[in-house]
Amino acid sequence: TQYSFKEVFGTLVVQKELFDVVAKPLVEDLIRGKNGLLFTYGVTGSGKTHTMTGSPGDGGLLPRCLDMIFNSIGPFQAKRFVFKLDDKNGVDVQCEVDALLERQKRDAMPVPKTPSGKRQIDPEFADMINVQDHCKVEEVDEDNVYSVFVSYIEIYNNYIYDLLEEGPFDPIKPKWNNCNTPVRNGDFIPPQSKILREDQNHNMYVTGCTEVEVKSTEEAFEVFWRGQKKRRIANTQLNRESSRSHSVFIIKLAQAPLDADGDNVLQEKEQITLSQLSLVDLAGSERTNRTKAEGNRLREAGNINQSLMTLRTCIEVLRENQMYGTNKMVPYRDSKLTHLFKNYFDGEGKVRMIVCVNPKAEDYEESLQVMRFAEMTQEVEVARPVDRPLCGLTPGRRFRNQAFREELSRKLEMRGGPINGETEEQSVSEMFLQTFPPLPSCELLDVNDDQTLPKLIEVLEKRHKLRQMLSEEFAKNVLTFKTMLQEFDSSVVSKENYIQGKLSEKEKTIAGQKMELERLEKKIKTLEYKIEILEKTATIYEEDKRNLQQELESKSQKLQRQASDKRRLEARLQGMVAETTMKWEKECERRVAAKQLEMQNKLWVKDEKLKQLKAIVTEPKNEKPERPSRERDREKPVQRSASPSPVPNAPPVRLRHRRSRSAGERWVDHKPPSNLPTETVMQPHVPHAITVAAASEKALAKCDKYMLTHQELASDGEIETKLIKGDVFKTRGGGQAVQFTEIETLKQESPTGRKRRSSPSNPDTPKDAADSEWTDVETRCSVAVEMRAGSALGPGYQHHAQPK
């Protein structure tokens, strides 16, 4: 499996290389007033906390970020409490007097919250912040003053806790109830969870969170280390010191420009820029069945995995919205982690993620999931530029003010005046009085004193000369200063003229750009109107397309139904044609058979007549016929045809009925209308029968037996009648079924083709009488039928003909 990332670091990479590639651009953006967010993400034990914090002698990303910030803004930091954070994620600026009072008040407190820069560094983390790179940001705005504020929170079981809050804190003692909230008891009072709120700029922040102003890397890391000791750490089977919470170290940088003199901070809140860098050490993601977690550990793992899953869901929805143009709602509120950094994902800063991978074979599946998610996050673009407020003051005023102060101090030193603590007027007056000669004593003790007044006159004359010299020098200096002022005015006027020319050029350029902007805005509006029209047209076309597709589908379904109806009709017509064809073929065969039978009967009658005529012709005339013979001839029965008509003089013959084996049961006597009457002496007779022309379920339901009378043409041209019998059964579906059991055959034969008896009952019977007798039972019952499964004569039966 292959994954692509913007940068891949090996196992031997040093912390400085990782910092230069990943975190250094975020620190540069922080000082330029832009926000940044840095995650460390991976499986438990993969090195996230080591990457963020580092180890003794080799600091991680966090101390290096702090060191770079203070190296860049060190000489431009404001005094403490000049910037003051409010409780609504904003910052106010105070004058020097208010800041001085705040410092005195804070110094008078017994336990100061802000660590002192003169305090000795804790040797536990002294090696971590001893960074010798002295990395700094180029082109820092020198006319601004800066202040750094840090805060440290953790997200544990989807609750937010302040790690810098004063008070007892023990992660082992609290008990948890069924609602996954800590129980307050007398031994331990758990800290109160903080609430997330939204400020006036729609940025999320933690209310009531402790924010400490720091002035050096040592102070900032000492604050971090103090909160790190309170962070929830528990032992699992995967890591001896596994972080069970997400830790968030927030660095806020407040900056504001100096006033026109370059001395104090500009007292305008609109000119203050507050940027933020969040360093997040995520808790490890792992499967609970591998950690063997139980109780609180299991609940912690569930909350950790849930928050990481919410983070993945937010990234996936953002990616889908950007790639496919959708407007799905991003579920930020499902987790405190994603809700806190909602504004970052909405575009208020850059987001960077460091994926830590452990090459252990046991972490294979979790590492694949981590890398798959991290690869997907690269496709989300959330960074956008931040507009900074325009100051409008002359750049470089800080250093000009410093240079003026240094020059003034140097001149005062050259003239021997005071350097510090006295005003300029006092030093000039004292210097002026020191140059005059001292006045002598003016006391006159005698009227004849002629020395005091001449001395006084001499001193006054000297002072008058000195004063004239000073006035002349002053006049010269005034003239020189006037000339300098005139030159300065002329240079200022020339510069103003030059600046006015430049401004006019810039204004013309701005006017042209405004016209171009107006033209482009009009063009944008026109294009938006066209796009709206095209979208409406596309919507109409899509609606028409859907309607046409639905109509096409309905028409195709209708055509399919018509085709299926046509196929069914064709099959039905083919069945009807086949049935009609079979019916007419049977009718034709029946008529042909009847006609053949009629012609055979006529031919037989003719043959009999010819035989009688031949007998009459060949009979000798001299012999007289004996009476008995005539009587015998008269009594000789006439040769019967296949369907002989009854003899008029013959005595009535009683029909002989064959009793059925199932006498006493109800029968269905099925006689098709196509059967021909045979008019034979032996006729089938079934007692207690219901005679029907077509078998029906109603008739079958009333009877136990079934008999079908079937006629067909035998091989000798005679009609053969078969009585097919069966039993009637009720089916499971409520219908009736017939199981055929036996077949009785009734057959007629012509006298010419009769068989002789195999064992005649009366051997004295004459030959002619024997020929005239009806065929015996053996001849009539020459076929036995056995019904078996698969027979075409009934459901599930088969017959086999065997000669007896």
Secondary structure, DSSP 8 states (H G I E B T S, - for coil): -----S----TT--HHHHIIIIIHHHHHHHHTT--EEEEEEEBTTSSHHHHHHEETTEE-HHHHHHHHHHHHHGGGB--TTSEEE-TTS-EEE--HHHHHHHHHHHHTSSS-SS--TTS---TTTTTTS---S----SS--TTEEEEEEEEEEEEETTEEEETT--S---SSS-EE-TTS-EE--SS------B-EEE-TTS-EEETT---EEESSHHHHHHHHHHHHTTS-EE--SS-TTEE-SEEEEEEEEEEEEB-TTSSSB---GGG-EEEEEEEEE---B--HHHHT--THHHHHHHHHHHHHHHHHHHHHHHHHHHHH-------GGG-HHHHHTHHHHTTSSEEEEEEE----GGGHHHHHHHHHHHHHHTT-------------S-TTHHHHHHHHHHHHHHHHHHTT---SSS-HHHHHHHHHHHHS----------TT--SHHHHHHHHHHHHHHHHHHHHHHHHHHHHHHHHHHHHHHHHHHHHHHHHHHHHHHHHHHHHHHHHHHHHHHHHHHHHHHHHHHHHHHHHHHHHHHHHHHHHHHHHHHHHHHHHHHHHHHHHHHHHHHHHHHHHHHHHHHHHHHHHHHHHHHHHHHHHHHHHHHHHHHHS-SSS---HHHHHHHHHS-----SS----SSS----------TTTTS-EEEE--TT------S-----TTEEEESS--HHHHHH-SEEEEEEEEE-TTS-EEEEEEEEEEEE-TTS-EEEEEEEEEEEE---GGG----SS-S-TTS-HHHHHHS---HHHHT-EEEEEETT-TTSTT-EEEEEE-
